[in-house]
């Protein structure tokens, strides 16, 4: 089986292949260990690959397609002689230099990077004929938001353990027989009582409720824990493994805490999850809704059918009064149903529904950025009332940064004629493998949310959530108090804000400041009372060195006491799950072995923008399950044990670091007071500072990003 093209952004496949010929190496065994805590999972995947050809593979590449909300945080390869080649995250340029030096020295080296949040790829070097190697990969995943409030769904794609590659011609049994049975070990911890764990995919599972062997019993009740074992004797998967955890309080607010085990890191990490449950009045005066529909070639078949079904549900769920709407279809080009949005009525609804019924995936390429630009440029100027732009797409495009830029520009520059007029952008990911990088990034930039609909799912509930969120007023001035201290845009952190209505607010003793109102230098006014420069200054040495000035190299101060992500909570919607993470610097002397000195709850406060009504919530804190000194009984049985075993690794710290990196890559961050003023006009300085922050987070917690890469040298 030859690899003919780069991994599609809309798949979750993983391959080890020859970059020269495109031929995939044979996958002859797979197993995995999973730790599920609340709505997060840590997955350690182990795979065995064999080069069945008679020639060496000189440039093997391992490519891994990520599930929505996932991040790779560990990689290693074990060679036949037991040698480990373990990936270490370094600054991207440094990793490239180290890789090139190792190759020149004749060493086995690997260089890996996550080009987008969907695809991780690493070059793993030479593999000799008949040689077998083991790949161990660890990733963290945000679990799917199931429609039932007391359930959470974990999916392990069949493509991670699916038979592929060229089988040897002299041993036909190897084409169907794995090196060992496929095995999955799962540990589950929830804040409430676990009622059941089922497997809708019909794989045989063994379930045990209570504390798993090898773990220290925490203070929580044993009914909050369970373990699951799944074994497939064929060694491979022909369909996705789906586990559904049913537990009490899954729709209740909760917060988990993890203490860093190293004395060199006096930090705790906290993961806060809540589903707002309050009734907000619809926005007064009505709204405009613009549906932007992907009809490119990648939407053929089941996806365009899902689009039609979702659109009908969305259209019929719009408010009956005060609503205007329009539909934009796009592919290579974009077209509008009507020149301008029309009043919502039975007549216009029928016309729009008839238009949807005949939609086909016949618009060519996927130019999302152009379609969004058309949607934003078609809006009234100035805006007289709120607008919801709803994008339906599989996300199969590579210009995500342009989509984000267009959205940020629209939100910050379109004039408003009323204080309650604003734009929010929502995305509906269509089909299996819809790009989370595209959908999530656009929704974050648009202060909206992303949902995903797949074949076989009941999509009415998800579409109803989108409409409900779109027609709800904003909750603003949100503060989370973690350790008795609130973190908002002006407490002890700041943000390079996109909102020109906000003012820069000075931080506390951490000397961080919120910076806003970024202006282009060319647009700056000439200061008054400034003496003109002479056009001929005899003291000016024209022999000075020429060329571009050195790149900015700002000093990176220690992190603030509390690092929160997202820093600004702008997308809290009733009935929609929200996650907030924090890394908090707390001396070990203030925490005993059980974490008893920590607060029992965290507090969230905010205000409804249209009414001024305050909202408030107290959330209980649970301590994360920790292993005993040995967890050998949890090994996969695949021979060499992986050093990436997630039961012995950080979990919540990495989730928080991933969210912090996302904030910084989105341009949301605090800056030291010493450079806050210059940041407003110096893009290079701002980017240099953000890069240093991302590198620090990536190298500290083992995460790839646009500025960090995995490098492994034998």
C-alpha positions, 0 to 999 in steps of 0.5 A: 500500500503506497502513500500517495499524498500528504496526510489529509487534514480530515483524517485521523490516520497514522503511518510509518512510511518511506518518504522516498517511495511513499510505501508504508511499513507494516503495522503488526501490533498495537496496544494503548493505555488510557487515563480518563479524568473528567472530560480529559484523556491521556493516551499512550499508544504503542505500535510495532512496525516492520520493514518487509521489503528487501531494501533499507528505508533510509528516510522513514517518517511517522505521521499521526493525525490527531483527534479534535482537541488533542496534543502530542506530548511525548514520543520515542522509538525503540530499535530492535537492540533495545536502544531508545530514541526519545524525543525532547522538545526544544526551540525549533531552530535549535532542534533543527541544528541539533538534528542536522549535526547528528545526521552529519555525524552519522547518528540516528536522529529524528525531528518532529513537529506539529505543523497544525493542531491536526497533524504531527509528523516526525522523521525517524531515520533508517530502518533495515530490511526485516527490522522491527521498531516500536513507536510510543506516542503520548497525546492528551485529548479533550473528550467529546461533548456527548448530548446526554448531560450525564455522559462523556464519550471517549473514541479511539480511532480504528485507524490507529490500530488498523492493518495497513502496509505491505505484507511479506510475500513469503509469509501470508499469515502475517497479513492477517495475524498481529504480533500480539492481541490489541489491548487497551487498559483504561483508568477512569476518575470522575468527580461524581459516582460512576454509574456505568461504562458501556461500549457502543462499538460492541468491543468486548470489555471487562469493567471493574468499579473502584480503585485500580490496583497500583494507585494510592487511594485518594480522599474521594469515594471509591465509587468515583473510579473504575478500570476497563480492559479491552482485548481484540484477539485479531490484534487490529481494529476494524471500527472505532472503539467507543467508550461511554462513561455515565456518572453523576454530576457530569453536568455540574461544575467541578475542578481537578487539581494536580500538584507537580511531583518535582520539588523544582516546580512549586506549582499546582495545575487546576482544570475547571469545567462547568456547563452554565445553567441559567436562563438569559433573555433573548437579545432585544431588537433581534439579530442578523444570522449569516450562514457560510456553507462549505460546498467544496469538493471535499464535502461530497457524499455524506458530508453535504447530506449532513450540511443540508440536515444541519442547515434545515435544523438551524434555519427552523430554530431561528427566532420568529421575530426581529430576525434577518438572515442570509446564506453564503455558499463557497468553494473556489468562489462564494455566492449569496442566496440574496444580495442582502439579508432578508426578514425571517418569515414563512416565505423566506424560510421556505425559499431558503429551505428549497435552496438548501435541499438542492445543495451539492458539493460542486463549488471546487476548492475550499477558500474559507477565508474569502467566504468569511471576508464576503460575509463580513463585508456584506454586513451593515455599516455601522452595525445596528444590532448583533450578528451571528456568523455560522460557518459549516465546513469540514475545515479542509483548508490550510489558510487558517491564519488568514481566516483568523486574521479576517475574523479578528479584523472584522470584530475589532474594526467594523463600526458599531452604532449601538452598545449592544451590537457585536459580531460572534462567529460559530463553527459547525465541523462537518463529518468524521475528521473535521479539522479542529484546527480550522473550526476551533481557531475561527470560533475562538477568534470570533468569540463563539464556539465550535460543535462537530456533527458526524454520521450516525449522530443526532445533530438536532441537539447540537444545532439547537445549542448553536442557535441558543448560544448565538441568540444569548447576550454576552457574559462579561467581566468574568473573573475566576478566583483560584487561590482566593485571588481573581484573575481577569484582564487587569488583576495580575495579568494582562492581554494584548487585547483586540477590543479597542473599547478596553483600556490598558490596566496596570497589573499587581506586584507581578509587574504585568500590564494589559496592552490594548489599542495597538496602532500601526506606526504609520498611523501614529500622530507626529508628536507636538513641539519636536525639533526638526532633524537636519538633512545634513548633520556633520556629526552623522557618520555615514560609515556606520554599519548598515543592514537591518537592526538586530532582532529584538531580544526581550528579557523574559521575567519569571511567570506570574503567580497565576497563569490562566487560560483562556485569560479572557472568558468571552464565550460562556454560553448556557448549556455549553461546556466550558474549560478553564485551566491554571498553573499556580505557583505555590511553595511546597511548604504551603501544601502537605502531602494530601494537598489539604492546605489548598482551597476546597473550591474556586469561584467564578463571577461575571455580569450579563452585558444587556441587563447588568445582572451579576452571575456567580458560581462556587466550584468544588475541587478534587485531587487528581489520582496519583500512582504508587511507586510502581505501576508495572501491572499496567504495562501493555505487555508489548516487550519494552516498557515505554518511558512515556507511561502517562500514569507517571507523567504530568497531566493537568499541567500539560493541559494547562500549558497547551491552553496557555500556548494557544492563548499566546499563539492567538496573541492573548497575553500579558506583557511586562510593564517595562515594555508595555508601551513599546509593545503597542507600536513594535510588532517585532518586539511583541512577536519576540516576547510571545515566541519566548513565552511559547518556547518556555512553555513548550520545553518545560511541558514537552509540547510542540508548537509553531516555535518548538519541535521534538528532536531525538538523537541516538 
